[in-house]
């Protein structure tokens, strides 16, 4: 049996409105080392910026840790 992939799943309540692929976006720009994540509204964006204080850690599969800037795209 192969190694399990590390995945996340978002499970919505069955009573919630359906979402489409247009509502979700994760875009990776490998050469620039940028990952863009579309959030549903500006309030959530501000919460993420506040909670992370503009910085987060990313642990790579081999254990290395990279510091990641968290900022509004396009600014």
N, C-alpha and C positions, 0 to 999 in steps of 0.2 A: 504494500500500500504506500502511495506517495505521500510526501509531506503536505499537510493541509495548508491551503492558502490562507493568509490572514485577510479577512474581509469584515466589513461591517454591513449591517442591514438596517434599514429604517422601516419600521412597521407602523403603518398608519391605522388608526381606528377605522373599522369597516364602515362606520357612519360618516366619516369625514369625506369631503368632496374629493373626487379623483384628481390626481395631478398628471401632467403630461411631461414628456421629455423637454418641452420648451420651458418648463418651470425649474429645471435642474440643469446646472452647468458646472462641471469641474474641467478646467482646461489646463494642460501642462505645457509649458514652454521650456523644454529641456535645456537648450543651449544657454538661455538666460537664467536658468534655475528659478523660474517663476511658476507658481501654481495659483491659478485664479479660481475662486469659488464664488458662485452667484448666490447671494442671500435674498430672501423674499422681500425684505424691506430695510429701510435706513435705520430704524430703531434697533434691529438685530445686529446690523453692522456696527453701530455705535457700542452696543453691549460687548461684542467680541473685542473691539479695539480697547475698551475700558478694562475688561477682564484680563486680557493678555498684556496690557500696558505696552502694546506695540512690539512684543517679543515673545517667542515661544521656543521650546526645544523640540528637535526631531531626532528620534533614535533610529538609525539605519539598521538594516537586517544584520549587519556584522558587529553591531554594538557601538559604532561611532556616534557621537552626538554632534548635531549641527545646530547653531543658533539661527533662528529664522525671524526676520522682520515681518511684522503683521501690520499692513497699512492699507489704506484705501487705494484701489487700482486707479491709475490714470493721474495721480497727483505727484 
